[in-house]
Amino acid sequence: MKILFITTMDLQIHTFHERIIHQLKEQGHTVDAVTNGYYTDTNHNYTNPDLDHKYTVPFSRNPLKPDNIKARNTIRKLIQENQYDIISCHSPVAGFFGRMAARGLDVRVLYTAHGFHFWKGAPAVNTVVFKNMERLAAHWTDTIMTINPEDYEAASRFRYKKGGGPVLIPGVGVDVHHIKSLKCGKGIIRQELGLPEDAFVMYSVGEMIKRKNHIFVLNSLREEFHRDPKLHYVIAGFGKLEPELKKFVSENGLENQVHILGFRKDARRLMYGMDLFLFPSYQEGLPVAVMEAMSAGLPCIVSDIRGSHDLILNGENGFVYPVDDTEKFLEAFRRLRSDAELRDRFSRKVLEDAEQYSVESVEPQILALYRK
């Protein structure tokens, strides 16, 4: 078969799709990809030996940008010229215009909803714009793969191509065994990062954008940092809000306790130097960062949002707090800061729970969609 992956950014292929692409290549399929060519803010040269061809189109995350129509026209031409058997669409905007490009053509259309942009509690504009986009695009779709129960319920109400419909698969698969293979002594990581061996270190991984809500943690823990010099917070990621976060750190005298690392290829390995994982995001599908933290045995505190509260069950394998609720967040933080036995219990439980999201469990379910 000939398969075309369509997603907004190269970074999304690197983060979510490399293993599936490799498996498809191993099975003898031709696999191409089309993105806007953007990897990170410092590296625009993403390559993948498993891709036969990689095309660049001017995708924008803003669905109203006319560049997306140009991208749609280019993709339609690619589908016609290369006679793909399947297009595999990802991310809301690229997924919409990619499916629009395939409208009426003899190609099977798969779409992975990594998190609908009209989640419960979303701004009204999201519901109006993105829900209607998804509802319309479903008419051009054979299968929507959803990764959490809320999205599956929403997708079940759409109308599809004849014989089409949604499926529920728990994420894109996390390489649990690889993450475990990275394990090393906590002291080694701390020495590399210049952290005191006796510090209590919290960790977050994620793009530095408003949706990830890193500033909430900094605001909530500001006084805790000043009271407890052994408290440290490490953030791995890049994004347009990095200068703002660094300014907050500087203005509040937290340079010695808050460590903003930027983009790190070894972000998974760094988990083994940490005591606690924090995920304060406003919106997710089924967050890979949390699943990876679970795979490393890190106790987690997450915001009460779709996806996160499907992974972390409050009081069972971590703590969940209402979005932007500083009081509830601090209550959870203080319990885990002071109770090593509770941290150990949560650590054992997340390690156990992570197995259901492993590549061994999930990838066969995804690959079956391409054979269907």
N, C-alpha and C positions, 0 to 999 in steps of 0.2 A: 504493500500500500504506500501511497504518497500522502504525507501528513504535513499540514502547515500549522505551526503554533503562532498565535496572535496575542500579543500582550503589549502594554504601554512601554515598559522599560526593560533594558537588558538585565537590570538588577533583579527583576521579578523572575526571569529565567534562572538566574544564578541561585536565588533564594528558594524557589518552589519547584522547578521543573527539570533540573538537570538529571536526576536519577530516572525519571520516567522517560525522558528523551533517550537516555543511554539504553534503557531496557528495550525501547522500541527499535533502536538501531541494532541491538543484539538479535532481535527477532527478524532482522532483514529488511525493515521498512526504510524508506527515504523520509528524512525529517528536515524540514526547513523552518525558519522562524522569521517573523516580521515584528519589529519594535521601532521606537523612536531613537534607538541607539544610545540612550542615556544609561550609564552604569552607576557611577557615583559622581560627586562634585569634583573629584580629583582624578578620576580614571574613566576615560571614555573608550577604552580599547578592550572591551569584553570579547573573548573568543571561546568557542566550544567546539572541540574536534568532532563531536557527535552530530553537529549540524552540517548538512550538505550545503545549504546556502542560508545566509542571513541577510534580510532586506531591511532597509531603513525607510520609514515613512514619518510624516510630521504629526504624530499623535500628540494631543494635548489632554491633560486631565480635565480641562473645562469642556463639557460637551457642546457648548455653544461656539467654540472656536472654529472658524471656517477651515483651518488646517485639517480637522478630522474628516471633512468631506474629501479633501485631496487624498488623505490616507485611504479612505474607503474606495476611491476610484482606482488607486494603485493596486490595492488588494484584490479587487474584482478582476482586474486585468491579469494579475498573477494566478488567480484560481483558474481562469479560462485558459491561459497559456500553458500552465504546468499540469493541468488536469488532476488536481488533488482529489483523493478519495475522502479525506476528512480534513476539516479545519477545527482546531482546538483553541477556543477563545478564552481569554482571561482578562480580568479587571473590568470595571463597569463601562468605561468609555471605549476602550479598545474592543471589548466584548460586544458592545452595541454596534459599532461601525464595522467590525469584522463580520458580524452576522448579517448586517445590512448588505455588505458586499456580496455575500453568498446567496442573497435572496433570488429564488427562481433558478439557481444553478444546480446541476446534478452533483452535489457534494453533501456528505453527511456532516452535520453541524453539532459539535459538542461545546458546551459553555460551562466553565467552572466558576461558580459564584463564591469568591473568596470572602464574601461578606456583603450582602446587599446594602446599598447606601440609604435604605429607608427602614432602618431598624426601629424597634419600639422605643419611643422617646426621641427620635430624630427630629431635627428642625422641619417645619412644615414644607419648606422649599424642597428638601430632599425627597419627601414623600410625593410631592407633585411631579417633580422632574424625573427622579431616578425610578420610582415605581412605575410610572407610565412608560419610561424607556424599556424597562425590563418586561413589562407586560406586552409591549409591542414586539420586541425582539423575540419573545418566546414563540411567536407565530412562525419565525424563520428557523427554529431550533428543534433538533431531534431530542437532545438530552441536556438537561441542566443538572450538573453535579453540585449539590449543596453540602456544606460542611458543618452545619449545626441545625438543631431541630426548628428553631424559629424561622430560618430561611427556607427549610424544606416545607414547612406549613404554608409559607407565602407562595412558594413556587408551585405548590399543588393547586393553586387557584388559577394559574395561567392556562392559556390555550396554546397548544403546540402543533408542530407539523404532524401529519397523520401517523399515529403509532408512537408519538413522542411523549415525554414526560420527565419528571424530576427523579433523582435518586439522592439518597443520603449516605455519604461516606465521611468518616471522621478525619477530615483533613487531607493533606497531601502526603502524609507519611514523614515520620521523623526517624533518622538513623540512630536509634537508641544505642545500639552496640558500638557504633563509631564514637558517639559522645562518651560512652563509658570507657572506651579505649584511651581517651585523652586524659583520664584521671591521673593526677599527680599530687604531690604533697601541697597542702594549703600554703605552707611557708615558702615554697618555690615561687608560686604565683605572686605572693605578697612582696617577696624580694624583688621580683622583676618590675612590679608596679610602684615600688618604693613605699609600701604600706607597712605599718607596724605589725609585728607578728601577733601582738595581743589585742589588735583592734577588732571591733565588731563592724563587719563590712557588708553593706547592702549593695545590690547590683540591679541595674536596668539595662536592657538592650532594646534599641528602637530608633527609628528615624526621629530627628529633632524637629518635629512639626507639632502644631497645636493639638492634633488628634491624639498624640502619644502622651501629652499632659505631664511632661517631666517637671514643669514648674510647680505643679501641685505638691509634689514630694518635697521640693526645696522650701516652699512656703510653710508646709505643715511641720517640717522638722527643723526649721531655723533655730528655734529656742533649744531644742534637744541637742543640736550640734554645739551650741555655746555652753550648755551644761555638762556635756559629756565629750571630752576631747578624744576619747577612744572610738567615737562613732565616725564612720567613714561611708561615703556613697560614691560608687563608681558607675558612670554612664558610658556605654559603648554605642556609637551611632553618629550619624552626620545629618545635617539638614539646615534649613534656612534660619532656624531659631537658635543655632549654636551661639552666635554672638550675644543674644539676649540672655541665655542661660549663664554664660561666662560673666556677663556684666552683673547679674544677680549675685553670683558667687563672690565676685570681687567687692561689690558694694557692701556685702554682709560679712566680709572677713572670713570666708570659708575656703580660701584657696588651699589650705592644708588638709581639708577634710572632704571636699567634693572634687572628684577627679573626672573630668570630661575628656575621654580618650579619642573621640572621633571614630572614623570607620576602622574596625578591627577584623581582620580575617580570622583571628584566633579568639573571637568572642565566646565561642562555646568552651574552649579550654579554660578561659579565665573564670568560668563559673566555679571551678574547683578551688579558687582562692576566696570564695565568698561565704557568707553566713545566711543571707536572706535575699530573695528575689522580689522586686517590687514592680508591679505592672499597673499603672494608674490610668490607662488609656480610656478615651471616650467611646471608641467604636472599634470593633474587630469582627472577624469572621470566626475563626478558631485559631487563636494566636500561636504561631510556631514558636515564638520566643518563650512562651509559658511552657509549651510541651518540651522544649529543649531544657529548660530549667528543671522540670520534673524529671527528665531523663538523667540529669546530673545529681538528683537527690536534693535539690535546693528547696527549702520551705518557701512558700509563696504567699504574698498578700496582693490581691488583685481587686480592681474595681468591679462593681456588680453590673457587668454588661454581657450581652450575647457573646457566646464563645468562651470568655474567661470564666463565667460561672458554670459553664458546662464542663470545664476542666477541673476547676477548684471548687470543692463543695465545702461551704463554710463550717469550720470546726471539725471536719473529717480529714482533710488532707492539706488544709491551709486556711486562710481567712479571706473573706469577701466583705468589702465595705461599700456603702452607697457612693456613687460617683461624687467626687469633690466634698465628701463629708470628712472634714479634718478630725473631728472628735472620734468618729468610729475608726478611722485610719490609725490614729494615735493609740487608741485602745488595743487594736490588733498588734501594732508595732511593739508597744510596751510589753505585751504578754510574751511575744516571741523573743524580745530582747532579754528578758529576765528569766526565761524558762528554757534551759537547755534540753530538758527531758521532752518538752513539747516539741521543740525543733527536731529532735531525733525521731519522734513518733511521726511527725509530718513528713520528714525526709524518707523514712521507710515506706510510707503510704504512697507518696508521689512516684517513687521508683517502681512500685508495683503497678500503679495506675497507668504509668507511661507506656506500658507494653501494648495496650490496645490501640495506641496511636503510632506504633512502630511501622517502619517500611514493610516489614515482613507481613504485618497484618493488613495494611492499607493498600500497598501497591498492587497486589493481585486484583483487588476490587476496581482500581482505576484502570488497569490494563484491560480488564474485561470489557470496559466501555468501548475501547477501540476495536475489539474483536466482534462486538455485538452485530 
